[in-house]
Amino acid sequence: MEQKVFITKTASFFPNMPVCNDEMEEYLGLIGGKKSRVRSVILRQNGIKSRYYALDKEQNITHSNAEMAALSIKKMLPDEKQRAMVQVLACGTSTPDMMLPSQASMVHGAAFDHPMEIYSLAGVCMTSIAALKTAFMSIMSGNSSNAVCSTSELVSPVLLSKFFNEEYNSLKKIEENPIIAFNKDFLRFMLSDGAACCYLEKEMSGEMSLEINWIETISFANQYPACMYMWGEYNESGRLKSWKEFDGKEMGEKSVWCIKQNVKLLNEVVIPLFVDAIEIAFKKHNVSPEVIDYVIPHISSMYFYNVLAKEIDSRGIDMKTDKWFTNLTTVGNIGSVSIFAGLDELVHSGRLIDGNKILLLVPESGRFTYGVVLLTVKYA
């Protein structure tokens, strides 16, 4: 008999108070002492009304990435005896506090007091599903009877104006009114900080559990170049150069370290491939979209919410937006955290009934990787 795996607990942690649109540059600062020219356009398109920063207005970091992950885990498992029973920790993030040690090592040290098996998953938004599948497979294989899947992002410090000033001053030498490139500046008004986690067990626990029916991931990196990248820069010939190939001066003048997005490629590719991935998963598992009760799509902005809905409808997939659930507008785009922050809010909303089927959808524009997960609500 095949081993079943259940999500038995979820939790989220958001640092400090929500930051509204008008306050953003009070936290992130003004590049070159001037307000961004793209801010209002981006905020109008993404539909985000508030987000969270692990920063104060003096640009001091209030919570590390690992601390936020640990706080979400302790919220989910408040009893030390509960945490002492955890056997496996799988962590996903795109913004670790440091390159070494690993994210999982830092979260392990911050959240637990006993030795355990740990895994760190690297990437962008899909590190969430990679961590979930790692935890899932550990239980499915009989390696463990439980596992924690942790996601966390600390991106706001990377968006601070002080880190763009060297590039701004370099541009000022050749331009009277320099502008930081759109592919860098617009992301400053898209991203948020936070953490979310799930507890996986081989048996149901508590009043309600979510059975993991299947987890599918697919990469199209063989077909397209990198679309979102960090610590790298495309050169004149179109090759993505690693930060290791730049000298110190170039690193600052080109803001090589910052997050960048090829917006043109994103708009052309991300949604069609997203729906391709959904169709591949449905066909593989012989699932009809009509059986889905809730869809939680991770989307970077409400602009893509509408584009995704139109693409799904154009393919004849019966998955109308009245089934969709998102908290993007209130918590912002938290990268890998978003999908589990949405799931946590839905789980605690009181809406779910026995037998409900929940579809999790995650795109990653790093180099176009996608995740599709089917869950079934089970009441004891």
Buried (B, 14 or more C-beta within 10 A) or exposed (E): EEEBBBBBBBBBBBBBEBBEBEBBBEBBBEBBEEEBEBBEEBBEBBBBBBBBBBBEEEBEBBBBBBBBBBBBBBBBBEEEEEBEEBBBBBBBBBBBBEEEBBBBBBBBEBBBEEEBBBBBBEBBBBBBBBBBBBBBBBBBEEEBBBBBBBBBBBBBBBBBBEBBBBBBEBBEEEEEEBBBEBBBBBBBBBBBBBBBBBBBBBEBBEEBBBBBBBBBBBBBEEEBBBBBBBBBBBEEEEEEBEBEEBEEEBBBBBBBBBBBBBBEBBEEBBBEBBBBBBBBBBEEEEBEBEEBBBBBBBBBBBBBBEBBBEBBBEEEBEBEBEBBBBBBBBBBBBBBBBBBBBBBBBBEEEEBEEEBBBBBBBBBBBBBBBBBBBBBBBEE
